[in-house]
Amino acid sequence: MFRFFLCLLFHLSSLISVFCGVPFIDTYSTLNYEPVSFRKKRLADGSFDPLRLRFASLNRTFHLSLLPVNDSSDPFDSNLIFDVDGVQEDFNHRALLFTGFDENYDNSVAYGSIIDGVFDGHIHYADGLSYSIERITRYFPPTKESSKIHSIIYEDKSINHPAVRSKRSLDDVSPGCALNGNIRQKMEEIQRSAVVEVSEERGGSYFRRYIVDREKRYSDATKTINGRQIYSVRACYIYLQADQKLYRHIFEKEGNNDHVRTREEIASLFYNHVKAVNQIYEATNFRGIQGINFVIQRISVSHCV
């Protein structure tokens, strides 16, 4: 009995040494649910049967209902350009990126990626609580003890980093150093500008698409509510790059030394960041300018690993 106790104590101490701490996260828990798979099945009403992921952690139960991103929920442009070392490649990001909610809570939002049946993303609740789920290989190298544990989950308020600041509302503060006077007036003039027709003689397809998207973004799209003119959705198209240092870091960790997997993890990283930013900007009223969001139009990857 005493020998068994010593063996058990040694095993527990090994686990503690493996998961002794995550940088800048005060409290977290590990996850080891059975990996899930998604099969796109259309229901009688025309909708699709969601992927359901259920697990208990941090003194609560999570019942996630997730679907692949679609035209309305996808922060990637429909004509996304994905190039590796300057060579454009086909990349089906909708096969791994998901969005949804927690079935137990109204007005909750969940988004992230599912790779090898494991969810990596974020969950937000109406009461202000939010949680993040990350692959454990992002922080710890694979070991015999860690092979049964694939993720960590933590409440976002457990992040202990000097760069983290609480979100504040712009409704109760002055517009700041830029959004005032002539600059704000100029922004409104740009937003009310008309859509232009681009001549087929102006150049290549990428140039035409860029100009058309840019002008659509600035076109007039307002509505009046209670006598006030409210600006509707505004899309800011962005170009993201993953340099060699980021690529190597992901390649050697959650990328599992696999180039295809690493590109998927990079797309997941960009997706989670942009969705998090959109969560803030879409809900913020910039003095009548509302619904601002960001759309990823191009991703460039430099690997050289």
DODREN-35249 format. One record per residue (C-alpha): x, y, z; residue number from 1; residue in three letters. Coordinates in nm, 4 decimals. Example, Ala and Ser with C-alpha at 12.3 -4.5 7.8 and 13.67 -1.06 7.14 Angstrom:
2
PT         X         Y         Z    i   aa
PT    1.2300   -0.4500    0.7800    1  ALA
PT    1.3670   -0.1060    0.7140    2  SER
END
This chain:
305
PT         X         Y         Z    i   aa
PT    0.0000    0.0000    0.0000    1  MET
PT    0.2812    0.2369    0.0918    2  PHE
PT    0.4618    0.1526   -0.2343    3  ARG
PT    0.1434    0.2193   -0.4321    4  PHE
PT    0.1076    0.5558   -0.2590    5  PHE
PT    0.4660    0.6479   -0.3487    6  LEU
PT    0.4095    0.5506   -0.7131    7  CYS
PT    0.0900    0.7568   -0.7262    8  LEU
PT    0.2645    1.0512   -0.5638    9  LEU
PT    0.5506    1.0252   -0.8134   10  PHE
PT    0.3037    1.0171   -1.1052   11  HIS
PT    0.1197    1.3234   -0.9776   12  LEU
PT    0.4452    1.5096   -0.9243   13  SER
PT    0.5432    1.4274   -1.2830   14  SER
PT    0.2186    1.5774   -1.4105   15  LEU
PT    0.2694    1.8867   -1.1983   16  ILE
PT    0.6222    1.9265   -1.3329   17  SER
PT    0.4906    1.9035   -1.6891   18  VAL
PT    0.2080    2.1530   -1.6315   19  PHE
PT    0.3671    2.3653   -1.3617   20  CYS
PT    0.2596    2.6937   -1.5172   21  GLY
PT    0.1636    2.8821   -1.8314   22  VAL
PT    0.3351    3.2184   -1.8877   23  PRO
PT    0.1102    3.5168   -1.7994   24  PHE
PT   -0.1901    3.2977   -1.7043   25  ILE
PT   -0.2610    3.2763   -1.3322   26  ASP
PT   -0.5269    3.0023   -1.3330   27  THR
PT   -0.6131    2.7444   -1.5975   28  TYR
PT   -0.7459    2.3923   -1.6335   29  SER
PT   -0.6606    2.1120   -1.8758   30  THR
PT   -0.9021    1.9436   -2.1189   31  LEU
PT   -0.8949    1.5868   -2.2494   32  ASN
PT   -1.2377    1.5352   -2.4102   33  TYR
PT   -1.2707    1.2899   -2.6980   34  GLU
PT   -1.1814    1.4615   -3.0298   35  PRO
PT   -1.4883    1.5454   -3.2387   36  VAL
PT   -1.5634    1.5286   -3.6106   37  SER
PT   -1.8035    1.7305   -3.8245   38  PHE
PT   -2.0178    1.5964   -4.1071   39  ARG
PT   -2.2222    1.8557   -4.2925   40  LYS
PT   -2.5801    1.7288   -4.2646   41  LYS
PT   -2.8739    1.9363   -4.3870   42  ARG
PT   -3.1885    1.9324   -4.1718   43  LEU
PT   -3.5516    1.9386   -4.2886   44  ALA
PT   -3.5752    2.3181   -4.2484   45  ASP
PT   -3.2751    2.3720   -4.4766   46  GLY
PT   -3.0273    2.4489   -4.1996   47  SER
PT   -2.7292    2.2338   -4.1077   48  PHE
PT   -2.6921    2.0154   -3.8021   49  ASP
PT   -2.4249    2.1816   -3.5854   50  PRO
PT   -2.1287    2.0161   -3.4247   51  LEU
PT   -2.1892    1.9906   -3.0505   52  ARG
PT   -1.8996    1.9966   -2.8076   53  LEU
PT   -1.9657    1.9415   -2.4370   54  ARG
PT   -1.7204    1.9447   -2.1481   55  PHE
PT   -1.6988    2.0606   -1.7867   56  ALA
PT   -1.4202    2.2759   -1.6483   57  SER
PT   -1.3562    2.5735   -1.4201   58  LEU
PT   -1.6729    2.5019   -1.2183   59  ASN
PT   -1.9084    2.5255   -1.5152   60  ARG
PT   -2.0382    2.3154   -1.8045   61  THR
PT   -1.9848    2.4222   -2.1653   62  PHE
PT   -2.2334    2.3113   -2.4340   63  HIS
PT   -2.0963    2.4560   -2.7569   64  LEU
PT   -2.2975    2.4486   -3.0791   65  SER
PT   -2.0670    2.5179   -3.3751   66  LEU
PT   -2.1000    2.5500   -3.7526   67  LEU
PT   -1.8391    2.6215   -4.0213   68  PRO
PT   -1.8077    2.9906   -4.1048   69  VAL
PT   -2.0280    3.1132   -4.3900   70  ASN
PT   -2.0659    3.4330   -4.5917   71  ASP
PT   -2.2178    3.6219   -4.2981   72  SER
PT   -1.9755    3.5048   -4.0278   73  SER
PT   -1.6496    3.4690   -4.2217   74  ASP
PT   -1.3901    3.7441   -4.1566   75  PRO
PT   -1.1990    3.6223   -4.4627   76  PHE
PT   -1.2749    3.7774   -4.8008   77  ASP
PT   -1.4654    3.5496   -5.0396   78  SER
PT   -1.1720    3.5832   -5.2810   79  ASN
PT   -0.9010    3.5355   -5.0196   80  LEU
PT   -0.5454    3.5350   -5.1534   81  ILE
PT   -0.3195    3.2940   -4.9626   82  PHE
PT    0.0419    3.2827   -5.0772   83  ASP
PT    0.3486    3.1033   -4.9457   84  VAL
PT    0.6832    3.2629   -5.0307   85  ASP
PT    0.5076    3.4606   -5.3042   86  GLY
PT    0.3351    3.1593   -5.4638   87  VAL
PT   -0.0444    3.1634   -5.4425   88  GLN
PT   -0.1975    2.8415   -5.3093   89  GLU
PT   -0.5485    2.7031   -5.2725   90  ASP
PT   -0.6546    2.7120   -4.9101   91  PHE
PT   -0.9955    2.6010   -4.7851   92  ASN
PT   -1.0152    2.7837   -4.4529   93  HIS
PT   -1.3871    2.7079   -4.4123   94  ARG
PT   -1.3043    2.3427   -4.3522   95  ALA
PT   -1.1451    2.4244   -4.0165   96  LEU
PT   -1.2924    2.7546   -3.8891   97  LEU
PT   -1.6141    2.7527   -3.6853   98  PHE
PT   -1.8516    2.9930   -3.5127   99  THR
PT   -2.1440    2.9383   -3.2781  100  GLY
PT   -2.2587    2.9788   -2.9171  101  PHE
PT   -2.3101    2.8079   -2.5816  102  ASP
PT   -2.6544    2.6439   -2.5824  103  GLU
PT   -2.6988    2.7125   -2.2109  104  ASN
PT   -2.6613    3.0913   -2.2368  105  TYR
PT   -2.8457    3.3478   -2.4481  106  ASP
PT   -2.6377    3.5986   -2.6454  107  ASN
PT   -2.3204    3.3944   -2.6046  108  SER
PT   -2.0633    3.3790   -2.8852  109  VAL
PT   -1.8048    3.1110   -2.9610  110  ALA
PT   -1.5520    3.0998   -3.2433  111  TYR
PT   -1.2319    2.9174   -3.3274  112  GLY
PT   -1.0824    2.6336   -3.5273  113  SER
PT   -1.1202    2.2578   -3.5076  114  ILE
PT   -0.8064    2.0730   -3.6136  115  ILE
PT   -0.7693    1.7007   -3.5448  116  ASP
PT   -1.1029    1.7167   -3.3639  117  GLY
PT   -0.9830    1.9668   -3.1023  118  VAL
PT   -1.1354    2.3142   -3.0569  119  PHE
PT   -0.9047    2.6150   -3.0257  120  ASP
PT   -1.0796    2.9480   -2.9769  121  GLY
PT   -1.2793    3.1797   -2.7538  122  HIS
PT   -1.6175    3.1927   -2.5790  123  ILE
PT   -1.7892    3.5180   -2.4762  124  HIS
PT   -2.0941    3.5571   -2.2513  125  TYR
PT   -2.3435    3.8413   -2.2129  126  ALA
PT   -2.2430    3.8991   -1.8497  127  ASP
PT   -1.8907    3.9934   -1.9597  128  GLY
PT   -1.7208    3.6628   -1.8811  129  LEU
PT   -1.4990    3.5217   -2.1533  130  SER
PT   -1.2861    3.2096   -2.1857  131  TYR
PT   -1.0013    3.1019   -2.4110  132  SER
PT   -0.9112    2.7473   -2.5148  133  ILE
PT   -0.5652    2.6770   -2.6541  134  GLU
PT   -0.3665    2.3735   -2.7614  135  ARG
PT   -0.1371    2.2555   -2.4868  136  ILE
PT    0.1476    2.2083   -2.7380  137  THR
PT    0.1550    2.5879   -2.7665  138  ARG
PT    0.3110    2.5935   -2.4199  139  TYR
PT    0.4503    2.2475   -2.3446  140  PHE
PT    0.6420    1.9961   -2.5589  141  PRO
PT    0.4661    1.6611   -2.6131  142  PRO
PT    0.5451    1.4053   -2.3429  143  THR
PT    0.4101    1.0684   -2.2364  144  LYS
PT    0.2210    1.2365   -1.9511  145  GLU
PT    0.0741    1.5110   -2.1712  146  SER
PT   -0.0371    1.2876   -2.4600  147  SER
PT   -0.3821    1.2416   -2.3044  148  LYS
PT   -0.4330    1.6161   -2.2526  149  ILE
PT   -0.4741    1.8280   -2.5638  150  HIS
PT   -0.5909    2.1730   -2.4444  151  SER
PT   -0.5953    2.4268   -2.1669  152  ILE
PT   -0.8886    2.6545   -2.0811  153  ILE
PT   -0.8777    2.9733   -1.8759  154  TYR
PT   -1.0937    3.2725   -1.7954  155  GLU
PT   -0.9578    3.5777   -1.9743  156  ASP
PT   -0.9391    3.7773   -1.6518  157  LYS
PT   -0.6724    3.5255   -1.5420  158  SER
PT   -0.4341    3.6743   -1.7980  159  ILE
PT   -0.1614    3.8551   -1.6068  160  ASN
PT    0.0326    4.0609   -1.8586  161  HIS
PT    0.1261    4.4317   -1.8487  162  PRO
PT   -0.0032    4.4823   -2.2036  163  ALA
PT   -0.3570    4.3685   -2.1155  164  VAL
PT   -0.5991    4.6559   -2.0637  165  ARG
PT   -0.9703    4.6546   -1.9921  166  SER
PT   -1.1924    4.7469   -2.2837  167  LYS
PT   -1.3587    5.0845   -2.2436  168  ARG
PT   -1.6630    5.2262   -2.4184  169  SER
PT   -1.6239    5.5228   -2.6515  170  LEU
PT   -1.9737    5.6434   -2.5687  171  ASP
PT   -1.8635    5.7939   -2.2365  172  ASP
PT   -1.5360    5.9528   -2.3408  173  VAL
PT   -1.4174    6.2143   -2.5852  174  SER
PT   -1.3383    6.0935   -2.9364  175  PRO
PT   -0.9651    6.1222   -2.8747  176  GLY
PT   -0.6787    6.2747   -3.0674  177  CYS
PT   -0.8016    6.1854   -3.4156  178  ALA
PT   -1.1794    6.1502   -3.4256  179  LEU
PT   -1.2712    6.5177   -3.3952  180  ASN
PT   -1.3307    6.8329   -3.5940  181  GLY
PT   -1.2158    6.8328   -3.9545  182  ASN
PT   -1.0890    6.4735   -3.9433  183  ILE
PT   -1.4263    6.3347   -3.8394  184  ARG
PT   -1.5989    6.5468   -4.1037  185  GLN
PT   -1.3582    6.4148   -4.3665  186  LYS
PT   -1.4301    6.0560   -4.2596  187  MET
PT   -1.8019    6.1127   -4.3030  188  GLU
PT   -1.7492    6.2658   -4.6480  189  GLU
PT   -1.5503    5.9598   -4.7544  190  ILE
PT   -1.8193    5.7267   -4.6212  191  GLN
PT   -2.0853    5.9096   -4.8218  192  ARG
PT   -1.8882    5.8898   -5.1456  193  SER
PT   -2.0392    5.6984   -5.4356  194  ALA
PT   -1.9456    5.3604   -5.5771  195  VAL
PT   -1.7394    5.3982   -5.8937  196  VAL
PT   -1.7380    5.1717   -6.1950  197  GLU
PT   -1.3923    5.0374   -6.2709  198  VAL
PT   -1.2928    5.0132   -6.6338  199  SER
PT   -1.1769    4.6734   -6.7587  200  GLU
PT   -0.8822    4.8580   -6.9128  201  GLU
PT   -0.7389    4.9649   -6.5763  202  ARG
PT   -0.5226    4.6581   -6.5296  203  GLY
PT   -0.5189    4.3132   -6.3709  204  GLY
PT   -0.7989    4.1412   -6.1852  205  SER
PT   -0.6418    4.1976   -5.8431  206  TYR
PT   -0.6240    4.5743   -5.9026  207  PHE
PT   -0.9866    4.5861   -6.0187  208  ARG
PT   -1.1050    4.3826   -5.7224  209  ARG
PT   -0.9125    4.6010   -5.4796  210  TYR
PT   -1.0613    4.9225   -5.6207  211  ILE
PT   -1.4160    4.7853   -5.6300  212  VAL
PT   -1.3928    4.6537   -5.2735  213  ASP
PT   -1.2446    4.9812   -5.1547  214  ARG
PT   -1.5191    5.1910   -5.3089  215  GLU
PT   -1.7928    4.9586   -5.1829  216  LYS
PT   -1.6478    5.0041   -4.8386  217  ARG
PT   -1.6864    5.3814   -4.8639  218  TYR
PT   -2.0268    5.3849   -5.0348  219  SER
PT   -2.3337    5.5490   -4.8831  220  ASP
PT   -2.5197    5.3096   -4.6540  221  ALA
PT   -2.7050    5.4868   -4.3751  222  THR
PT   -3.0402    5.4711   -4.2046  223  LYS
PT   -3.2250    5.7090   -3.9757  224  THR
PT   -3.3202    5.5947   -3.6255  225  ILE
PT   -3.4998    5.8363   -3.3910  226  ASN
PT   -3.4026    6.1258   -3.6140  227  GLY
PT   -3.0328    6.0360   -3.6116  228  ARG
PT   -2.8356    5.9242   -3.9150  229  GLN
PT   -2.6636    5.5951   -3.8350  230  ILE
PT   -2.3878    5.4519   -4.0520  231  TYR
PT   -2.4283    5.0816   -4.1225  232  SER
PT   -2.1644    4.8106   -4.1607  233  VAL
PT   -1.8164    4.9221   -4.2674  234  ARG
PT   -1.5550    4.6686   -4.3744  235  ALA
PT   -1.1848    4.7460   -4.3459  236  CYS
PT   -0.9862    4.5079   -4.5660  237  TYR
PT   -0.6535    4.3977   -4.4233  238  ILE
PT   -0.3415    4.2176   -4.5435  239  TYR
PT   -0.1729    3.9914   -4.2852  240  LEU
PT    0.1754    3.8431   -4.3033  241  GLN
PT    0.3389    3.5605   -4.1098  242  ALA
PT    0.7149    3.6067   -4.1101  243  ASP
PT    0.9788    3.3358   -4.0778  244  GLN
PT    1.0064    3.3725   -3.6994  245  LYS
PT    0.6328    3.3239   -3.6422  246  LEU
PT    0.6233    3.0366   -3.8912  247  TYR
PT    0.9122    2.8540   -3.7230  248  ARG
PT    0.7613    2.9081   -3.3761  249  HIS
PT    0.4267    2.7536   -3.4790  250  ILE
PT    0.5939    2.4863   -3.6943  251  PHE
PT    0.7913    2.3561   -3.3949  252  GLU
PT    0.4967    2.3678   -3.1530  253  LYS
PT    0.1281    2.3254   -3.2449  254  GLU
PT    0.2278    2.2804   -3.6110  255  GLY
PT    0.3824    1.9416   -3.5229  256  ASN
PT    0.6672    2.0012   -3.7710  257  ASN
PT    0.4194    1.9747   -4.0588  258  ASP
PT    0.3943    2.2531   -4.3194  259  HIS
PT    0.0245    2.2039   -4.4043  260  VAL
PT   -0.0711    2.1887   -4.0376  261  ARG
PT    0.1357    2.5005   -3.9674  262  THR
PT   -0.0512    2.6988   -4.2349  263  ARG
PT   -0.3806    2.5870   -4.0832  264  GLU
PT   -0.2651    2.6991   -3.7389  265  GLU
PT   -0.1583    3.0377   -3.8784  266  ILE
PT   -0.4996    3.0837   -4.0428  267  ALA
PT   -0.6623    2.9876   -3.7118  268  SER
PT   -0.4462    3.2391   -3.5247  269  LEU
PT   -0.5394    3.5221   -3.7626  270  PHE
PT   -0.9063    3.4207   -3.7541  271  TYR
PT   -0.9237    3.4277   -3.3741  272  ASN
PT   -0.7516    3.7647   -3.3519  273  HIS
PT   -0.9685    3.9335   -3.6153  274  VAL
PT   -1.2898    3.7857   -3.4729  275  LYS
PT   -1.1899    3.9199   -3.1296  276  ALA
PT   -1.1280    4.2662   -3.2741  277  VAL
PT   -1.4594    4.2569   -3.4617  278  ASN
PT   -1.6392    4.1651   -3.1380  279  GLN
PT   -1.5286    4.5036   -3.0029  280  ILE
PT   -1.5611    4.7244   -3.3107  281  TYR
PT   -1.8986    4.5948   -3.4293  282  GLU
PT   -2.0525    4.6762   -3.0907  283  ALA
PT   -1.8911    5.0192   -3.0522  284  THR
PT   -2.0627    5.3442   -3.1492  285  ASN
PT   -1.8036    5.5849   -3.2896  286  PHE
PT   -2.0302    5.8919   -3.2651  287  ARG
PT   -2.2899    5.7499   -3.5035  288  GLY
PT   -2.0497    5.5370   -3.7063  289  ILE
PT   -2.1375    5.1782   -3.6184  290  GLN
PT   -2.0790    4.8245   -3.7379  291  GLY
PT   -1.7107    4.8612   -3.8283  292  ILE
PT   -1.5436    4.5273   -3.8941  293  ASN
PT   -1.2257    4.3905   -4.0459  294  PHE
PT   -1.1989    4.1472   -4.3368  295  VAL
PT   -0.8830    3.9516   -4.4187  296  ILE
PT   -0.8248    3.9956   -4.7908  297  GLN
PT   -0.4786    3.8442   -4.8180  298  ARG
PT   -0.2397    3.6280   -4.6142  299  ILE
PT    0.1284    3.5930   -4.6979  300  SER
PT    0.3452    3.3291   -4.5332  301  VAL
PT    0.7242    3.3089   -4.5344  302  SER
PT    0.8464    2.9762   -4.4029  303  HIS
PT    1.2043    2.8845   -4.5027  304  CYS
PT    1.2104    2.6120   -4.2337  305  VAL
END
